[in-house]
Amino acid sequence: MAAKIESSTANCLRAWSGDDKLIAGLPANLAAEAPGRVGCKARISDWIGNTQRNPERFTFEEVSAPPVVKRIVVLSSASLANMSGDDKIPAALQKPIVTPAIPAPDASPVDLGAAGQDLAQAESLCAQVQQKAAEAAENAPIKRFASDCSSSLKQIRTTMEQAARSNPSQERLSAIAVGATNFTATAQRLLFANH
């Protein structure tokens, strides 16, 4: 009997594979920062955490490796193609996928103090790196850094603002801002490497 693999499981593993070809064409709820991506990983991790289902104790990282995911995609496609009319779930009985509503962030400005200044400096340097990366060679380190710095700094800002709203301790904000300080050092090195 052929293994039956749900397409939602295959799509989740595609999202976590890190392989651009496998990730292409996935639903928006499985994008890098979407809550559906995190939720599906938790669901699969729980499933493989059961030693009766997974006596070999494969980890999530092992089952989401690109070669394994490619095989899972093939099996998933075969499962769907081999389903008889009796096996298929009628459309009226299928549960729609509901993505939980994310509360809108508090739009009021937050004082991040000195840590906020460190973050602002990193954001400014990131913008400069992105401008310089546009002129760089295809595989230049500055291009890789430029593609990552904006989203990473945005995440750091969100974390700092949430922390400032719940516990506005400068010590805590400074600890979070360490990531921004690291970005600043790397950006300066990349920007001024040829000067």
N, C-alpha and C positions, 0 to 999 in steps of 0.2 A: 504494500500500500504506500503510495507516494505521500510524503510529508505535506501537511496543509499549513501554510504560513499566511497569516492575515496580511493584507497589503498595508495596513496601518503599522504593523510591526516592521515590515520591510522598509517602509518610508522613514520610520523613526531611526532605524539603523543606518539608512542612507544619510540622514541628516547629521548623524554623529560620526560618520566614517572619515570626514576630513578630505574626501576625494571630490574634486570639483565636478567630475563627470557624473558621479553618483548623486551629488547634491542638486544638479541641474534639474529644473522642472518640479521641485517639491512644492507642496502647498505653503502658503504664507505663514500658517501657524507653526511651521517647522523651521522657520528662519532662525539665524544664529541667536537673536535675543528674544524670541517669542516664547511665551509661557508654555505653549504646546510642546515645544522641544524638550524642555526640562521635565514636563509631566510624563512624556512618553518614555524618557530614560528611567524615571522612577518606577514606572509600571513594568518595564522590561527587567530592571534590576531586581524588583521584588519577585518576578516570575523566575528568573534564573537563580535567585537566592535560595529557592526551594531545592534541597539536595535530592528529593525524589524525582523531580523533573530534570535536574542537572547533576547527576551523580559524579560527573567529571569535574564539577566545580569551575566551569568556564567563567571568566569575569566579563563584565560589560565591555571592557576595552578589547578583549579577545574577540567577542562576537561582533563588535562594530568595526573591526579592522577591514580595510577595503577588499582583500581577497575573499573573506568570509561573507561580507555583505553582497558582493557580486553573485556569489553562489545562492544566497538567500533570495535575491531578486529573481534569479532564474527559477528557483523552487516556487516562489510566490506566484510568478506568472504562470507556471505550469499548473499550480493548484487551481487558479481561477479558470484556466482553459479547460481543465478536466472535470469541473463541477457539472453534474447533470442538473436538469431543471429542478429536481427534487431536493438537491443539496443547497441550492442558492436560497438565501434569505429573501423573502418578498420585500420589495422596497417599502411597503407600508409598515413593516415591522422593524426596519432598521432604525436604530437611534441616530439622530443627527449629532454631529460633533459640535458640542457647545464649548466655546472658549470663554472662560470666566472673564467677566468685565473687570478691567483694571481701573481702579479709581484714578481720577485725574490728579496729577501732582499739584501740590500747593504752589500757586503761582507767586505768592508773596516773596519778596527778596529776603535772602537769608544772609546774615553777617557771618562770613567764614574767617574773619580775622586775618592774622598773618599767614595761616595755612592757605587761605583763599588767594592771597597775593602770589604764593608759590604756584598754585594751580593756574592762575591767570598768566603767569610768566611761561609756564609749560605750554598752555594753549596758544600763546602768541608765537612761541618758537615752533610749535607744530605747524601752524599756518605758513611760516617761513620755509619749513622743511618741505611742505607740500608744493610750494611754488618752485623751489629748487629741484624737487624730484621730477617735475614736469619736463625739465631739460636734461635729466640724467639718462644714462644708458639703461637698457631694459632690466638687467639683473643687478643693478647697483643697490647696495645696502640701503641707501637713502630712500629708494622706491619702496622697499619692504617696510621700512619704518614709517614712511608717510602714509601708507595704506592702513596702518594699525593705530597710529597715535591719536587720531581724532576720536574714534569710537572708544578707545581705552580711556582717554581723558574725560570724555562725556560720562562714562560709567563712574569714574572717580568723582566727578562733580556731583552726580546724582547721589552717590553714597555719602559724600560730605554734607550735602544739603539735608539729607534724611537724618544724619547723625546730629547736625546742628539743631534741627527741630526737636529731636527727642532728648538730647543731652549735649548742650552747647559747650562742652569742655574743650578748651584749646589743645589740651594734651591729646585728646581723642582725635580731633581734627588734624593735628600735626602728624599723628600716626598714620592716618589715612592718606595724607598728602605726600607721604614718602614715595608713593608710586609716581606722583607728578614730578617730584624732585629727580627721580631716576630718569624720567622722560626728558627733563630739562638738560641733564648732563649728556644724555645720548644725542639729543638734538643739537646741542652746542658742538659736540665733537663732529657730527656729520656736516654741520653748516660751515664750520671753520677749518675743516680738514685740509682744504687746498689753499688756505690763506697763509 
